[in-house]
Each structure stands twice: as C-alpha cells, then as structure tokens.
Amino acid sequence: MGKTILNIAATPDDFIELSLDEKAWAVLNYMKATQDRHHSTNLMLGLASTYDEPLHHGQPTSPIRKNDVRSAMAEALNRLVTLGLVALDFEQPATFHFVTAKGRMLDSEGHFREFISGSRLQAESLHPTIRAEAWPLYSRGKFDTAVFEAFKQVEVTVRLAGGYSDTDIGTALMSSAFHEESGPLTDHTLPRAERQSIMHLFRGAVGAFKNPNSHRNVGLDDPRKAAELLMLASHLLRVVDDVAPLSIGEPSR
C-alpha cells in the first residue's frame, strides 16, 4: 500500500524535502491504488503509516518527525483538491475524499507533470476575450478547441477593429489589416520593418494556429503548448487594443 510512496521517497526526510507537487503525485498514487473513497482521517493515518516500520537503511520515524510527515501529506492532499484531481464526497456523512475522473486520467508521472505545467496558466493573465471564450474550454481539457477559439477571436477582433466585412477572413485579412502602409490597424509610429514584422506575426499566427483547426482534428493534447498559444492570442489581442480606432473589449457572440 505504501510501496509507491517509498519508491518516490524512501525516508520521512526524503518525503518532506520533495516539492509540493511531487508530494501530491505520491499521495495521488496512494489513493488510486487503494479504495475508491477515503475517510480523511484514515487517509492521513494510512499515508503516515508508510514510515512506521524501521527502514533497511534508517531508524523508525520519531513522533515529532511523523507529525511533520502528516502535515506534509495534508498539504499535498489540499494541493490535489485545488487542482481538481481529488474532491470531497458530499454524499457521505463524514469527510471523505475521492480521486476525480481527471485525476484517474493521469496515469504516469509525465502526464502529471504536463498537467501541472498547464495548470499554472491563470485565467487572470489572459486577455478578457480569451478568458471568456477560450479559457472554459482549456480548463475542461479541450485544448485544441480552446486554441481554435482563441485565434478565431483574434480574427473576429481584427475584422471588427479594422472595419472589415464577414467575408474577410484568415491570413488575407491579417495582411490587409496590418499592411505596413495602408493597414487600418498599422501603428505608423513604428519603423517600416517592424510594421511588416507585426503583419507577418498576425498572418503567421492565424495561418498556423487557427486555420488548421478549421479543417481537421489537430489533436493538441499538451496543456503546456495550449497555454502558450492562449498567451500568444492574448498578446495579439492586446496589440489590437493598442492600435484599434474603436474600443474592443467585449467577446464576440
């Protein structure tokens, strides 16, 4: 039962020195390997009992150190709850925790690390339009759909800000809106080379990350890559906000 934890941290000191996310991974493995529902007190006692017996290269855990281990494991459990990988079971008369469907999907440490990396994306750091339209999809693990929606919003916002019609789309729209001489969204205070670069930035982003999703299943399943692309779309929208001749802030409907 405690073997998984011992494989990760052979001694109490090793466990305490783990990062919070490494501790969370150990606790998640323990919960998945045992019963479906865990009474919270029994869960903590069971986790801490991992270090009750003398180790082959150490001494039995002291009472003081055991309390430190319990505290570290409780912090790890709270981390799992915050991440949505473990939840409280409100149908039970006492306090029980269970591993969520999302938690059960993380079947390797690599997948867990990818999930953690993706979870570091904060909704508050995104442009309001991306936060409203793409973030809900991202938070549900629909990464390719979230990226498509984010860059669709870039296209829609550029079209609106530049005064274009609904038939103006894709890379051609970006080339026109940010043309270094005649584009309505071009910042003429910048040198010509930079104006050209911004046009290519918008054209390349829409061509690479919006258009392919329009025509086929891209199959993006890496939360880190998806997070980076949502941040890119957010940056592009802020560029439009800075140069648009009219106020852009409301998500398209």
RASUL-V896762 format. One record per residue. OMEGA is omega in whole degrees, -180 to 180 (999 if undefined). Layout:
BEGIN
OMEGA / OMEGA
END
This chain:
BEGIN
179 / -174 / -179 / 179 / 180 / 176 / -179 / -178 / -172 / -178 / 176 / 179 / 178 / -178 / -177 / -179 / 177 / 171 / -179 / -179 / 175 / 175 / 180 / 178 / 179 / -180 / 178 / 178 / 179 / -177 / -179 / -177 / -177 / -173 / -178 / -179 / -176 / 170 / -168 / -180 / 180 / 178 / -180 / 179 / 180 / 178 / -177 / -179 / 175 / -175 / -180 / -174 / 175 / 180 / -174 / 180 / -179 / -178 / 175 / -178 / 179 / 179 / -180 / -179 / 179 / 176 / 178 / 179 / 179 / 179 / 180 / 179 / 177 / 177 / 179 / 178 / 178 / 177 / 179 / 178 / 179 / -179 / -178 / 180 / 175 / -178 / 174 / 176 / -175 / 178 / -180 / -179 / 178 / -178 / 178 / 174 / 175 / 178 / -179 / 177 / 178 / 179 / -179 / 179 / -178 / -171 / 176 / 179 / 178 / 178 / 179 / -180 / 177 / 179 / -180 / 180 / 179 / -177 / 180 / 174 / -179 / -179 / -177 / -179 / -177 / 173 / -177 / -180 / 178 / 179 / -178 / -170 / -174 / -177 / 179 / 178 / 179 / -176 / 176 / 178 / 179 / -168 / -179 / 178 / 179 / 180 / 177 / -178 / -179 / -177 / 170 / 178 / 174 / 180 / -179 / -178 / 177 / 180 / -180 / -177 / -179 / 179 / -179 / 179 / -178 / 180 / 177 / -172 / 166 / -175 / 178 / 177 / -179 / 180 / -179 / -176 / -176 / 176 / -171 / -180 / -170 / -176 / -180 / 180 / 180 / 176 / -174 / 174 / -179 / 174 / -176 / -179 / 179 / 176 / 177 / -178 / 178 / 176 / 180 / 178 / 180 / -179 / -179 / -179 / 180 / -180 / -176 / -169 / 176 / -175 / 180 / 179 / 179 / -169 / -178 / 175 / -178 / 177 / 178 / -179 / -180 / -178 / 179 / 179 / 179 / 179 / 179 / -179 / 175 / 177 / 177 / 178 / 177 / 179 / 180 / 179 / 178 / 173 / 179 / 178 / -176 / -173 / -174 / 178 / 176 / -174 / 176 / 179 / -179 / 176 / 177 / -180 / 999
END
